[in-house]
Structures are given as C-alpha cells and as structure tokens.
Amino acid sequence: MSDLYESDILLWSEHQAELLRRLGQGERVNDQIDWENVAEEIESVGRNDLSTVKSHLIQALLHDLKARAWPGSREVPHWQDETLLHRSEAQLRFAPSMAQRIDVGELYRRARRLMPKTIDGLAPLPVPDTCPFTLDELLREEP
C-alpha cells in the first residue's frame, strides 16, 4: 500500500477513504488500511492549515507595512484591499488551537524582511520595529 502512497497520492487517498468508510460500517478491512500514512496525512491537514494561516497573515502584514511606508503611493488603496483580503483568508482557515502556535512577532519580522527597499524610486518611511497588532486584532472582521 505504501507503493501507491508514493506513486499516486490521489488514488491512495481515495482508496483509503473508501476503506475507512467500509470499516465505519462494520466491514472487516482493518488489515488493508495503511494506518501509518493515514495518520501522517491527517496530521498534515492541520499543519497545512496552520501554514496557510501564517502565510496569509504575513501577506496582510506586508501590505499594511507598504501602505504605512509609502503613504503617498497610488498603490495604497490596492495594498489596503490586499491587507483585508489576506486577513479574511486567514480568519476563514483559523482554528483556536492555532493561537498558541502563531508568533505574531515572528510573522511581522518576516513581513518586514520581505519589504522592498524602494517603491517608485522612494525609500520607505520608518515603520514600527515591533508588530503593532495582536493576533486577535489581525483576525478581527473589521480592521
């Protein structure tokens, strides 16, 4: 079964899901289930969602930083829209257990590192050294 896991994850996952459904209905298929990889894939679902939330928060912070650093840019409305979009996407995928695994300070530092050196030939205005938002503020419906 691990060969299929390595060669065709889609087919493997469909087959494993069907076996789990049959097991749930009382059929004896326990010995056919690839338990080690099933467990790994279940864990990866949560890790992927956490990674997605972090990625959206970094992008939200980056766009907010650009709007603060270049307030005269014609791109500010676009950056503000992108900030709201990424915050909304993070909020949709966020689960309460993620809060203890998200270091907003680290996400902010990563966003700062991603900031361009110049935009339209202009250097950025100073931005805060530390994140001006809490996780709750970043995930709030309204900024």
Beta strands, then each sheet from edge to edge (+ up, - down):
end
